[in-house]
């Protein structure tokens, strides 16, 4: 006999209302971000999805003193994105943990409010570069 949670999950899947994940896509591979620099990518195929799961792995220089920030900006048209200041005021960012000379990885859930989402990886260290990898997974 099926447990109630299995029955509910099966009913949601059959109705098309269940949570599903797309295949993860690597957006950045061993990308060096200069001291105080930013790299970014835009997710523009969001129709039918409600969230983006962003996973960022950062390898810090042995002399680094600060880490990496993952920030997201929204746009209705793919051209006009939220300003950095307003995105940060809204809390649309997460900081990875930091340890000089170490590698840290963090997964962040980003809700999709508009058709275009720009993800920025910011090197908060103004003296040393950082190497990052990033993946995204869309969720229904």
C-alpha positions in Angstrom: 0.0 0.0 0.0 1.3 3.5 -0.9 1.9 6.1 1.8 -0.1 9.3 1.5 3.0 11.4 0.5 3.8 9.0 -2.4 0.2 9.2 -3.6 0.2 13.0 -3.5 3.6 13.2 -5.3 2.4 10.8 -8.0 -0.8 12.8 -8.4 1.1 16.1 -8.7 3.5 14.6 -11.3 0.6 13.2 -13.3 -1.2 16.6 -13.3 2.0 18.5 -14.3 2.0 20.4 -11.0 4.9 18.5 -9.4 8.3 20.0 -8.9 10.8 19.1 -11.6 14.3 20.1 -12.3 15.9 20.7 -15.7 19.4 19.3 -16.4 22.1 21.4 -14.7 24.0 23.7 -17.1 27.6 24.8 -16.5 27.8 28.5 -17.0 31.4 29.2 -15.9 34.3 26.8 -15.9 37.6 27.8 -14.1 36.7 31.5 -14.8 39.3 33.8 -13.3 37.7 37.0 -11.8 40.2 39.8 -11.3 40.6 41.5 -8.0 37.5 43.5 -7.3 36.0 42.3 -10.6 32.7 40.8 -11.7 31.6 38.2 -14.2 28.0 37.6 -15.2 25.6 35.5 -17.3 22.0 35.9 -18.1 19.3 33.3 -17.9 16.6 34.0 -20.5 14.8 30.7 -21.0 12.7 30.9 -17.9 9.2 30.2 -19.3 7.4 27.6 -17.2 10.0 27.7 -14.4 9.7 29.3 -11.0 13.3 29.3 -9.7 16.9 29.0 -10.7 19.3 27.0 -8.5 22.7 28.6 -8.9 25.7 26.6 -7.6 29.0 28.5 -7.4 32.4 27.1 -6.5 35.2 29.5 -5.7 38.9 28.8 -5.2 40.6 31.6 -3.3 44.2 32.7 -3.4 46.3 31.8 -0.4 46.7 35.5 0.4 43.1 36.6 -0.3 41.2 38.5 2.5 37.6 38.4 1.1 35.3 36.1 -0.7 32.8 36.0 -3.5 29.2 37.3 -3.7 26.5 35.9 -5.9 24.0 38.6 -6.9 21.0 38.5 -9.2 19.2 41.2 -11.1 15.8 41.1 -12.8 14.6 42.4 -16.2 11.3 42.5 -18.0 12.9 42.9 -21.4 16.5 41.5 -21.3 18.0 45.0 -21.5 16.9 47.0 -18.5 18.1 45.2 -15.3 17.7 46.2 -11.7 20.5 48.4 -10.5 23.2 46.8 -8.3 22.3 49.1 -5.4 18.6 48.3 -5.5 19.2 44.5 -5.9 21.5 44.6 -2.8 19.0 46.7 -0.9 16.4 44.0 -1.6 18.8 41.3 -0.4 19.2 39.7 -3.9 22.6 38.3 -3.1 24.4 35.6 -1.1 28.0 35.6 0.0 30.0 32.3 -0.1 31.9 31.4 3.0 35.6 32.4 2.8 38.9 30.9 3.8 42.2 32.0 2.2 43.7 29.3 0.0 40.6 27.1 0.2 37.7 26.1 -2.2 34.2 26.9 -1.1 30.9 26.0 -2.8 27.4 27.3 -2.2 24.0 26.7 -3.8 21.6 29.5 -3.9 17.9 29.4 -4.7 16.8 32.4 -6.9 13.1 32.9 -7.5 12.1 33.9 -11.0 10.0 37.1 -10.9 10.6 38.3 -14.5 11.6 36.6 -17.8 15.3 37.6 -17.5 17.7 37.0 -14.6 21.3 38.2 -14.7 23.5 36.4 -12.2 26.7 38.2 -11.2 29.7 36.7 -9.4 31.5 39.4 -7.6 35.1 39.1 -6.3 35.0 41.1 -3.1 38.7 40.9 -2.7 40.4 44.0 -4.2 43.9 42.5 -4.2 43.7 38.9 -5.5 41.8 37.1 -8.3 39.5 34.2 -7.6 38.7 31.2 -9.8 35.1 30.2 -10.1 32.8 27.5 -11.6 29.1 28.0 -11.8 26.1 25.9 -12.7 22.4 26.7 -13.0 19.4 24.4 -12.8 15.9 25.6 -13.6 13.1 24.3 -11.4 9.3 24.1 -12.2 
